[in-house]
């Protein structure tokens, strides 16, 4: 018989959570863009210009910036930040990807697509007739009354 006890699912999940916390404490994913010349504030300002959004979540911006840098778009980001109005043929796809990422909440990352946000995606602001799943619209039965004019 084996004298080593089996790893319980709970112990595995606790260990996994600890590893994730340790990775965060070690600076991942911040380490990914720490050497970058582009700050989260610069990326947020560029994103506001491109999307025409009044406010954007800095935590989502941090995730998106990390993904864009990880997929090799740092040069295009720097060019767009220096002059957002001059989206040349070379960096126009990056500008479009930034807008698409903010509206969908999904971006391309080093390991494939990554969800940066769901309920804060700009598509919910554009589609005023709906809301994110799981977001309450009011008291129970609020939908039975016609919308206020």
N, C-alpha and C positions, 0 to 999 in steps of 0.2 A: 504494500500500500504506500501511497504517496503521503509523506508527513507534512508537506507544505499545504497550508489551507488555501482553498480556492478564493480568488479575489471576488468579493461581492460587488454587485453592480453599483451600489451606493459608494463603496470605497473607490471604485474606478472613476465615478463621476466627480467625487471630491478631489481626487488626484488630478483629474483633467482640469477642474476649475482652478486648482492651485497652480497648475502649469500655465494656464491662460493669464492668471493674475501676475505670475512671475514674469511672463513675457511682456505684459503691460508695464510692469515696474521697471523692466530693463530698457524701456523706451521704444518698444515696437508698437505701432508702426511709425512713431515719431522719428525713430532712428533712420527710417527710410528717406525722409525728406529733410532731416536736420542739416545735412550738408548742402541742401538746395538753396539757391539764391532767392527763391520765391517763398514769401511768407503766406500764412493762412489769410492774413488781412488783405494782402495784395490779390490773392486768388478770389477772395470774397468780393472785393471791389470790382475786379474784372467780371465776375459772375453777375453782379448787380447791373453792370453796364450791358452785358450781353442779353440778360433775361429781362431787363427792365423791372426787376422785382424790388420792392421797397426794402425788404429785410430778408436775410438768409441766415440760416442756423450755422454758427461757426463750427459746431461739431460735425455737421454734414459736410461743410466745406473742407474740413481737415481730412475726412475720409476720401472725398473726391480728389483733393489735391494729391494725396498719397497715391491714389490709383493712377492719376494722369502721369505723375512722375515715374511710377513703377513701370508704366507701359511706354516710356520713352518720349513723352511729350513736353519735357521741360523746356527745350529750346523754343518750341512753338508758344508755350505759355509765356515765356519771357518776352517774346516778340509781341504777343498780344497785350501783355501788361504795359509794355513801353508805349504802345499806340493801339488801343482797342479798335479804333475806327479803320485801321488799315489791315483788315483781315485779308491777307494776300491769298493767292491760290494755294500756296504752300501750307499756311496755317488755318485757312478757312474750315477744313474738316475738324480741326481741334476745337475751334470756336463753336461749330455746330454740335460737336460731341459734348461740350460743356453745357450748352443749353439743353440738349437731350437728356443729359444726366440729371440736371436739376428738375426737369419736368417729369421724368419717369422715376427718379430715385435710384436708377440702376446705372452702373458704369462698368467699363471694361477694366479689369485688374490683371495683375501678373498671372493669376491662376484661372482666368476666365471672368465671367460676369460676376459682379458683386452688388449686393443691395446696400446702398448707402442710407436710404430712408424709405419709408413707405408712407406714413401719414403726413410727412412734411414735403412730399413731392409737390412741385408747383402745379401739376395737372389738376389737383383738387381745387386750387384757386381758380383755374381756368374753367373747370366744369362746375359752375355754381349750383347745378341741379342735383348734385350728388355729394357724397362725403366718403372718407375712407371707411372700410369695413371696421366694425368695432367701435366707431366713434358715435356716441349718442347725439341725436339731433334735438333732444329736449325731453320733457316729461313723457311718461308712458302715454301713448295715444296721440302724441303731437302731430302725427302724420294725418290724422282724421280731419283736422281743420285745414281749410284752404290757406295758401300762403298769403302773407300780408302784402298788400300792394305798396 
